[in-house]
Amino acid sequence: MDSQGIIWVFSTIFLCLLLHFPFEIEATSRNELLNDVCHQSPDDKSCIKALKSDPKISRVSNLKGLTNVALGEAREESIATKKFFISLKDSSDPKVKKALKECAKYFGEAKSMLNLDGLEGDTASLDVHYALDSCEQCENALKEANVHIGAIAPHIKRWKDSYNVAYAAVVATENSETIT
């Protein structure tokens, strides 16, 4: 093989390696981000599964980006849960109807609290925690009105699961902001 052939072979190998390894590094870095975030969550495995299932995660390159994706998912789940409660308002019992209406309102409020606006003042985790308070207010309203609709519990659980991921991400982001 002449010198041009050898140069061509080595150039091809070099380009292949160059193209391959950045993706490997990005994937490793992303997995480390997921582990750092989900370590803050009550259920590491569910948290990692939830984040990996989101297609937007593939474009994330830093903790703040990952946190914004997690918060976005929690906001979307808040909207879905609010819509779910709105769809249930057709009860004939006024106490049940009122509790369902309150729940819709509480999840609307929860959506507005799921953001990083307080990051500069180290209050983002507190702001996000208020979203959980809204969920608990809904649960209390349902309990007080003696509402027993089987479809409610899975919706609230799904919301809490997305909340846990978002909260863990915010705590990890606040912790990294404090360190740097």
N, C-alpha and C positions, 0 to 999 in steps of 0.2 A: 504494500500500500504506500502510495506516495505521500509527501508531507501535507498536501492539500486534503487528502482523504482522512488523514489522522486528525488534522485540525477540525474538519467537518464533524467527525465522530465525537471528538471531545466537546465541541461547541454544542452539539445536539444533546449530549449527556448533561452538560452544564445547564442548558436551558430547561431541560426536563426537571433537573433537581431544583433549580431556581423556582420554577412554577409549582412544584410539588410541596416544598417545605414551608412556604409562607402559609398555605392552607392548613398544614399540620400544626404550625405554631398558633395560628388563629383559633383552631379547634381546641387546642390544649388550653390556651388563654381563656377561651369562652367557658370551657369546663371548669377551670379554676374559679372564674367569676360565679358560675352557677353554684359551685360548692361553697364559696364564701357567703353568698346570699342565703342559700338554703340552710346553712348551718344555723342561721338566726331563726329559722322557722320551726314550729312544733313538730313537723313531719318532713324531714329532709327528702325522703324518697318521693313523696307526692309533690313537693315543691319543685324538685329537679324535673320530674315527669311533666308537670304543668308548664314549666318554662321551655323545656325542649320541644313540647308539642306546638308551641307558638312559632309560626313561620318567621315572624319578625326577629326572633332571636338570632337567626343566621346573619343578620346585618349588624348585630351589636358588637361593639369593640371595647366598651368600657362599662364600668359599674353604673354610672349615671344613665347611660343608654339602656342598660338592662332594667334599671329601676323604672325608667319611663315606660318601658314595655309592660312591666308588671303592673304598674299603676293604671296604664291604659286598659289592660285586661280587667282589672278590678272595677274601673269606671264602667266598662261595657257590661260587666255582670251586674252592677248596680242598676243600670238602665233596664236590663232584661228583668231584673227582680221587681223593679218599680212597675214595669208594664204588666208583669204577672199579677201583681196585687191589684192593679187597675182592672184587669180582666175579671177579677173575682168579686168586684163590688156589687154584683147583682143579687145580694142576699136579701131576704125579706126581713131578717132580724136587724133592727136599727143598731144594736150594739155591735154586731158582727160587721155590718156595713161600715160603721164608724172606724172600727179597728183596722179593717182592710184599707180604708182610705188613709188612715194615719200611717200604715206601713208603706204605702206608695209614697207618701210625703217623706218619710224617714229615709227611704232608699234614694230618693231624689237628692236629699241633703247629703247622704253618704257619698254620692257621686262627686259632689262639689268639694269634698274634703280630701279626696284621693289625688293629691298632687305634691309637687316638690317646692311649692312657693315658700315654705318656711325654712328651707335648707340653709339659707344664709344666717338665719337667726337661731339655728339649731332647734327649731320647733316643728320640723316636718313630721317627725314620728308622732308627736303629740297631735298635730293636725290630722294625720291619718288615723290615729287611734280614735278620734272623735267619730269617724265613720263606723267603727265597731259599736260605739255608744248608740248610734242611730239604729243599728241592727238590734241591739238589746232593748231599746225602747219599743221597737216593733214587736219583739217577742213578748215583752211585758203587756202591751196593748192586746195582743192575741190571747194571752193567758187570762187577763182580766175580763175579756169579753167571752171567754170560754169557747174560743174558736177551735174546731176540730176538723180541719180540711187536710186530708192526707198528702195532697200535692205541695203543701207549704214547706214542710220540713226539708225535702230534697232541694228546693230552691234556696232556702236559707243556708243549707250546708254548702251548696255550690258557691254561694256568695262568700261565706266564711273561708272556704278553701282559697278562693282568689284573693280575698283580703289578707290571709296569712302570708301568701307569697309577696304581695305588695308591701306589707308591713315589714317583712324580713328584708326586702330589698332597700326600703327606706332606712332601716336601722343600719344595715351594712354601709349604705352611702353616707349616712351621718357619721358613722364611726371612721370611715376613710377620710372624710372631710376634716374631722377632728385631728386625725393623725398627721395629715399633710399641712 
